[in-house]
């Protein structure tokens, strides 16, 4: 297997940033390729490889991106697009997986399995440590620990049924004041049912086009965070 393929999954690469940084240093593709070969042992990297990265034809792996950042004298995060996974947030911070595992108090192999699966299984203390070491806000934490779909399921149920029964599970998943969770679930429930009432036929006996309600449920997580932000401002 080619070394660049074996090095791991590709993070979200900002190819335009890589080009701007290289040009700002007055380096050619060949200079970058030489640095990666000489300093990082990536003998397979050629000027064409670097050019392909910059043109967005292929993205560097995590190991390649970290080395490229070194060659361009920048932090790895400067070469990343928006981070959406646990691994991407770690790379953005320029942290080794061993360091994150140690900081949160889990075995390194266990941490790597959680990165690969996208499912965080740490306890409350470890979760708080993870959020701190990676600088994760609440929304990012829910996303990178694989809990967003569970949150979406709870929110859809709260919007379509009796929202009061979902306050506790939502508050357990998203550590917010109970009063805030209650207010937001009440709001989402009211908004969904208002949309459904608006789609009733004039006769009031048959449901009309329920696209509005369905679309609202599809973006329920976004509606939830928007409502949370409105109460925090």
C-alpha positions in Angstrom: 0.0 0.0 0.0 1.2 3.5 -0.8 2.5 5.2 2.3 0.2 8.3 1.8 -2.8 5.9 1.7 -1.7 4.0 4.8 -1.2 7.0 6.9 -4.8 7.5 7.9 -8.0 9.3 7.0 -7.7 12.7 5.4 -8.7 15.8 7.5 -10.6 18.7 5.9 -7.8 20.4 4.0 -7.8 24.1 3.1 -5.8 23.9 -0.1 -6.0 27.6 -0.8 -4.5 28.4 2.6 -1.6 26.0 1.8 -0.9 27.8 -1.5 -1.0 31.3 0.1 1.4 30.2 2.9 3.8 28.6 0.5 3.8 31.7 -1.8 4.3 34.0 1.2 7.4 32.1 2.1 8.7 32.4 -1.5 8.8 28.6 -1.8 8.2 26.5 -4.9 6.5 23.1 -4.9 9.9 21.5 -5.1 11.1 23.3 -2.0 8.1 22.0 0.0 8.5 18.5 -1.4 12.2 18.5 -0.5 11.5 19.6 3.1 8.9 16.8 3.5 11.4 14.2 2.2 14.4 15.5 4.1 12.9 16.5 7.4 9.9 14.1 7.7 11.0 11.0 5.8 8.2 11.2 3.2 10.3 10.0 0.3 7.2 9.5 -1.9 6.3 13.2 -1.9 7.1 15.0 -5.1 6.5 18.6 -6.4 3.5 17.2 -8.3 2.1 15.8 -5.0 2.3 19.2 -3.4 0.7 20.8 -6.4 -2.1 18.3 -6.4 -2.8 19.1 -2.7 -3.0 22.8 -3.5 -5.3 22.3 -6.4 -7.7 20.2 -4.3 -7.2 17.1 -6.4 -6.3 15.1 -3.4 -6.0 15.9 0.3 -3.0 15.1 2.6 -3.5 12.6 5.3 -3.2 13.6 9.0 0.5 12.8 9.1 1.1 14.5 5.8 -0.8 17.6 6.9 1.2 17.9 10.2 4.5 17.6 8.2 3.3 20.1 5.7 2.5 22.6 8.4 6.1 22.1 9.7 7.4 22.8 6.2 5.3 25.9 5.9 6.1 27.2 9.4 2.5 27.3 10.5 0.2 25.5 12.9 -1.7 22.5 11.5 -5.0 24.3 12.2 -4.0 27.0 9.6 -4.3 24.3 6.9 -7.6 22.9 8.0 -11.1 23.6 7.0 -13.8 23.6 9.6 -13.2 20.8 12.0 -16.2 18.5 12.6 -14.7 15.3 14.1 -12.7 14.5 17.2 -9.6 13.8 15.2 -9.9 17.0 13.2 -10.3 19.1 16.4 -7.2 17.4 17.8 -5.2 18.1 14.7 -6.4 21.7 14.7 -4.9 22.1 18.2 -1.7 20.5 17.0 -2.0 17.8 19.7 -0.8 14.2 19.5 -3.4 11.5 20.3 -1.2 10.3 23.2 -1.3 13.7 24.8 -5.1 14.0 24.5 -5.5 10.5 25.9 -3.3 11.3 28.9 -5.0 14.6 29.5 -8.5 13.1 29.6 -7.4 10.0 31.5 -8.1 7.2 29.1 -5.9 4.5 27.6 -4.3 5.6 24.3 -5.7 2.6 22.3 -9.1 3.2 23.7 -9.0 6.9 22.7 -7.9 6.0 19.2 -10.8 3.6 18.9 -13.2 6.4 19.9 -11.6 8.7 17.4 -12.0 6.2 14.6 -15.6 5.3 15.5 -16.7 8.9 16.2 -18.3 7.6 19.5 -17.1 9.1 22.7 -17.5 6.8 25.7 -15.8 8.7 28.5 -17.4 9.4 31.8 -18.5 12.9 32.9 -15.1 13.9 34.3 -13.3 12.6 31.2 -15.8 14.4 28.9 -15.2 17.7 30.8 -11.4 17.2 30.4 -11.8 16.5 26.6 -13.8 19.6 26.1 -11.2 21.7 27.9 -8.1 20.2 26.2 -9.7 20.6 22.7 -11.3 23.9 23.5 -14.7 22.6 22.5 -17.9 24.5 22.9 -21.0 22.6 23.9 -22.3 22.3 20.3 -18.9 21.1 19.0 -18.6 18.6 21.9 -22.0 17.1 21.1 -21.1 16.8 17.4 -17.6 15.3 17.8 -18.6 12.8 20.4 -21.2 11.3 18.1 -24.2 12.4 20.1 -25.9 14.7 17.6 -28.1 12.1 16.1 -29.3 11.0 19.5 -30.0 14.7 20.3 -31.9 15.0 17.1 -34.1 12.0 17.9 -34.9 13.4 21.3 -35.7 16.8 19.9 -38.0 15.4 17.2 -39.9 13.5 19.8 -40.2 16.5 22.0 -41.5 18.6 19.1 -44.1 16.1 18.0 -45.3 14.6 21.3 -45.4 15.9 24.9 -42.2 17.8 25.3 -42.2 17.7 29.1 -41.1 14.0 29.0 -37.9 14.9 27.2 -36.6 17.6 29.4 -34.5 15.2 31.6 -32.9 13.2 28.8 -32.0 16.3 26.8 -30.6 18.0 29.9 -28.5 14.9 30.6 -27.1 14.9 27.0 -26.6 18.7 26.9 -25.6 20.1 30.3 -27.8 23.2 30.4 -30.0 24.6 33.1 -33.3 22.8 33.3 -35.2 26.0 32.9 -33.4 26.7 29.6 -34.1 23.2 28.3 -37.8 23.5 29.3 -38.2 26.8 27.6 -36.5 25.7 24.4 -38.4 22.4 24.1 -41.6 24.3 24.7 -40.7 26.7 21.9 -39.8 23.9 19.4 -43.0 22.0 20.2 -45.0 25.2 19.7 -43.3 26.1 16.4 -43.7 22.6 15.0 -47.4 22.4 15.8 -48.0 25.9 14.5 -46.6 24.8 11.2 -48.7 21.7 11.1 -51.9 23.7 11.9 -51.0 26.1 9.1 -50.9 23.3 6.6 -54.4 22.0 7.4 -56.8 22.2 4.5 -59.5 24.8 4.5 -62.0 22.1 5.5 -60.0 21.3 8.6 -60.6 17.6 8.1 -57.5 16.5 6.1 -53.9 17.5 6.4 -52.5 19.4 3.5 -48.9 19.7 2.4 -46.8 19.0 5.5 -43.5 19.9 4.0 -43.0 22.8 6.4 -43.3 20.6 9.4 -41.0 17.9 7.9 -38.4 20.4 7.0 -38.5 21.9 10.5 -37.9 18.4 12.0 -35.0 17.8 9.5 -33.2 20.9 10.9 -34.3 20.5 14.5 -30.8 20.4 15.9 -30.0 23.8 14.2 -33.3 25.2 15.5 -32.3 24.0 19.0 -28.9 25.7 19.0 -30.4 28.8 17.6 -32.9 29.0 20.4 -30.2 28.3 23.0 -28.0 31.1 21.5 -30.9 33.5 21.6 -31.2 32.9 25.4 -27.5 33.3 25.9 -27.2 36.7 24.2 
